[in-house]
Amino acid sequence: MTPNRSEWGVAAFTVFYVSAFTLWFLSIGNYEFIVYIVTMAILIALVGFSLRKAAYPVAMLWALSVWGLAHMAGGGVQVNGSVLYNLRLIPIVETENLFILKYDQLVHAYGFGVTAWLLWHLLVRHFPDARHTMTAYVYPVLASMGLGALNEMIEFSAVLMVPDTNVGGYYNTALDLCFNCAGAVIAIVIVALSERRGRPA
């Protein structure tokens, strides 16, 4: 089955910004983010091939696309002489080794919150008896955190292959994992509250 009109809209938007940022990264010699573009292309293909079977809500597809855009912008847009990912938003915690809240941390929380929502959707769609159970709420959080750890492994491979990356060190990795978890937990709490009120998650 072919995508419907709303799904084509998400696809066109996503292809447009991925193509634009790919050309930009190549033009400036930012080969670190080429790794991420390849990864994103694989993820887009997975979503596309499973579109009918998974029946993703259009809102979820837009949320995924916005995450991709935020990620591309994070590595490709310059702000104050550095990439957007390094932008400091709110000085909630500031020490010699870490700063909270940065754009990077916000994107991690948002992205893996969306991931937890997607995993919840797949679980209750294919195993409807699991709906409203602790399994349906705990599994997506843990699985999202696992995918977040995989993302850190991809970042580590970029560090090994490309010198002078903006990935960051130990504190950055640990904070990324913490914000992945926070985003996943918040997303599932919203899902649970929505279900309790009888609204679409």
C-alpha positions in Angstrom: 0.0 0.0 0.0 1.2 3.5 -0.8 1.5 6.2 1.8 -1.5 8.5 2.2 -1.4 12.3 1.6 -0.4 13.1 5.2 2.4 10.6 5.2 3.7 11.9 1.9 3.9 15.3 3.5 6.1 14.1 6.3 8.3 12.2 3.8 8.7 15.2 1.5 9.7 17.4 4.5 12.2 14.9 5.8 13.8 14.2 2.4 14.1 17.9 1.8 16.0 18.8 5.0 18.1 15.6 5.0 19.2 16.4 1.4 19.9 20.0 2.2 22.0 19.2 5.3 23.9 16.4 3.4 25.0 18.9 0.8 25.9 21.4 3.5 28.0 18.9 5.5 29.8 17.7 2.4 30.5 21.3 1.4 32.1 22.2 4.7 33.9 18.9 5.1 32.0 17.8 8.2 32.4 14.0 7.6 31.5 13.2 11.2 27.8 13.9 10.5 27.9 11.8 7.3 27.8 8.8 9.7 24.6 10.2 11.3 23.1 10.8 7.9 23.7 7.2 6.9 22.2 6.1 10.2 19.2 8.3 9.7 18.7 7.0 6.1 18.5 3.5 7.5 16.0 4.6 10.2 13.9 6.4 7.6 13.9 3.2 5.4 12.8 1.1 8.4 9.9 3.4 9.2 8.9 3.5 5.5 9.0 -0.3 5.1 7.0 -0.9 8.2 4.5 2.0 7.6 1.4 -0.1 6.9 2.1 -2.9 9.3 3.0 -0.6 12.2 0.3 2.0 11.4 2.2 4.9 12.9 0.1 7.9 13.8 0.9 10.9 11.6 1.7 12.9 14.7 4.3 10.3 15.6 5.8 10.5 12.1 6.0 14.3 12.4 7.6 13.9 15.9 10.3 11.6 14.4 10.9 14.0 11.5 11.3 17.0 13.8 13.8 15.0 15.9 15.8 14.4 12.8 15.7 18.0 11.9 16.8 19.1 15.4 19.7 16.6 15.1 20.8 17.8 11.7 20.6 21.5 12.8 22.5 20.6 16.0 25.5 19.6 13.9 25.1 22.0 11.0 24.0 25.3 12.3 26.6 27.7 13.8 25.7 29.8 16.8 28.2 32.1 18.6 31.1 30.4 16.8 30.1 26.8 17.7 27.6 24.2 16.5 24.1 24.5 17.8 24.5 21.4 19.9 26.9 23.3 22.2 24.4 26.1 22.8 23.7 26.7 26.5 20.0 27.3 27.0 19.3 27.6 30.8 22.0 27.6 33.6 20.2 25.0 35.8 23.5 23.4 36.8 26.9 24.8 36.0 30.2 23.4 37.3 33.7 23.0 35.9 32.8 19.7 34.2 29.2 20.1 33.1 26.4 22.4 32.2 22.6 21.8 32.3 20.6 22.7 30.2 22.1 22.6 26.7 20.5 22.2 23.3 22.1 18.8 22.9 20.5 17.6 26.2 17.1 18.8 25.2 17.3 17.0 21.8 18.3 13.8 23.6 15.4 14.0 26.0 12.9 14.8 23.2 14.3 12.2 20.8 14.3 9.3 23.1 11.0 10.3 24.5 9.6 10.0 21.0 11.4 6.7 20.7 9.7 5.4 23.9 6.3 6.5 22.6 7.0 4.7 19.3 8.0 1.5 21.1 4.9 1.7 23.3 2.8 2.0 20.2 4.4 -1.0 18.6 4.0 -3.1 21.7 0.3 -2.4 22.3 -0.5 -2.7 18.6 1.0 -6.1 18.2 0.2 -7.3 21.8 -3.0 -5.6 22.7 -3.4 -7.6 25.9 -0.4 -5.7 27.2 -2.2 -2.4 27.1 -2.5 -0.7 30.5 0.0 -3.1 32.1 3.3 -2.2 33.7 5.0 -4.1 30.9 3.6 -1.7 28.4 5.0 1.3 30.3 8.3 -0.1 31.6 9.5 -1.9 28.5 9.4 1.1 26.2 11.5 3.1 28.7 14.2 0.5 29.0 14.2 -0.2 25.3 14.5 3.5 24.5 17.4 3.7 26.9 19.1 0.8 25.1 18.7 2.5 21.8 20.1 5.6 23.4 23.2 3.6 24.4 23.5 2.4 20.8 23.5 6.0 19.7 26.4 6.7 22.0 28.2 3.8 20.4 27.7 5.3 17.0 29.0 8.6 18.4 32.1 6.7 19.7 32.7 5.3 16.3 32.6 8.8 14.9 35.2 9.8 17.4 37.4 6.9 16.3 37.0 7.6 12.6 37.0 11.4 12.5 39.3 13.7 14.4 38.1 16.9 16.1 34.4 15.9 16.5 31.9 17.7 18.7 30.7 14.6 20.4 32.3 15.5 23.8 33.8 13.4 26.6 32.8 11.2 29.5 30.5 13.8 31.1 28.8 14.5 27.9 28.1 10.8 27.3 26.8 10.3 30.9 24.5 13.4 30.6 23.2 12.1 27.2 22.3 8.8 28.8 20.6 10.6 31.7 18.6 12.8 29.4 17.6 9.9 27.2 16.2 8.2 30.3 14.4 11.4 31.5 12.8 11.9 28.1 11.6 8.3 27.9 10.1 8.4 31.4 8.3 11.7 30.7 6.9 10.4 27.4 5.5 7.2 29.0 4.1 9.2 31.9 2.2 11.3 29.3 1.1 8.2 27.5 -0.2 6.6 30.8 -2.0 9.8 31.8 -3.6 10.1 28.4 -4.8 6.6 28.5 -6.2 7.1 32.0 -8.2 10.1 30.7 -9.5 8.1 27.7 -7.5 10.2 25.2 -5.4 9.0 22.3 -1.8 8.5 23.5 
